[in-house]
């Protein structure tokens, strides 16, 4: 518990109150899940990223490879 409290930066008294009342926010639950199951959290985020990328492609929110390379070169000069 101490490790989770430290990683979430939730004060101990607040953490135990939320745990007793099952009143963690969705963001807090996600953060705790990432701590308890880092591999599953990584896979979830990867799948979500792929799903979002597919939606971007379908919606035409893409850039040509050469345009990206040119933009990076401009930034580095």
C-alpha positions in Angstrom: 0.0 0.0 0.0 2.8 2.4 0.8 4.2 2.0 -2.6 0.9 2.8 -4.3 0.3 5.8 -2.1 3.8 7.1 -2.9 3.4 6.5 -6.6 -0.1 8.1 -6.8 0.9 11.0 -4.6 -2.5 10.7 -2.8 -2.1 11.6 0.9 -2.3 8.4 3.0 -5.4 9.5 4.9 -7.2 10.4 1.7 -6.1 7.2 0.1 -7.5 5.0 2.9 -10.7 7.1 3.0 -11.2 6.6 -0.7 -10.4 2.9 -0.5 -12.9 2.4 2.3 -15.6 4.3 0.4 -14.7 3.1 -3.1 -14.5 6.7 -4.2 -11.4 6.8 -6.4 -11.8 8.9 -9.5 -11.5 7.1 -12.8 -8.1 8.6 -13.4 -6.9 7.4 -9.9 -8.2 3.9 -10.6 -6.4 3.8 -14.0 -3.2 5.0 -12.3 -3.5 2.3 -9.6 -4.2 -0.3 -12.2 -1.0 0.7 -14.1 1.0 0.2 -10.9 -0.6 -3.2 -10.1 -0.6 -4.5 -13.7 2.0 -2.6 -15.7 2.1 -5.1 -18.6 -1.7 -5.1 -19.0 -1.8 -1.3 -18.8 0.9 -1.1 -21.5 -1.0 -3.4 -23.8 -4.2 -1.5 -23.2 -2.5 1.8 -24.1 -0.9 0.3 -27.1 -4.3 -1.1 -28.4 -5.9 2.3 -27.7 -3.2 4.1 -29.6 -3.6 1.7 -32.6 -7.4 2.2 -32.5 -6.9 6.0 -32.5 -4.4 5.8 -35.3 -6.9 3.8 -37.5 -9.6 6.4 -36.8 -7.1 9.2 -37.8 -6.4 7.4 -41.0 -10.1 6.9 -41.8 -10.7 10.6 -41.1 -7.8 11.8 -43.2 -5.8 13.2 -40.3 -2.5 12.1 -41.7 0.7 13.6 -43.0 2.9 12.5 -45.9 6.2 11.0 -44.8 8.3 13.6 -46.7 6.3 16.5 -45.2 7.2 15.2 -41.7 10.8 14.8 -42.6 11.0 18.3 -44.1 9.3 19.7 -40.9 11.8 17.9 -38.7 14.7 19.2 -40.7 13.4 22.8 -40.4 13.1 22.4 -36.6 16.7 21.1 -36.3 18.3 23.9 -38.3 
